[in-house]
């Protein structure tokens, strides 16, 4: 996740800051625009390039973005979450909870 050398394996149009993801989205981290010290700190907590995360709480109105990586949850300040770019791999179902799911079963 070196800010000077972005990962070009994903088209840039698919990469989004974590602040734009919704609760329940699963995503792969592509790159950050953070300084090396922040990158190292996040990597020590499990958030690094190519890791998969799930958004537990989306950022909004200054609230932290909470993500889960394996069994670890991290709270990220909106300013930090804005600088972490990821590609969504799955989105949560939009079906009403009591109405059942209209998505076809896999």
Secondary structure, 3 states (H helix, E strand, C coil): CCCCCCCCCCCHHHEEEHHHCCCCCEEEEEEECCCHHHHHHHHHCCCCCCCEEEEEECCECCECEEEEECCEEEEECHHHHCCEEEEEEECCCCCCCCCCCCCCCC
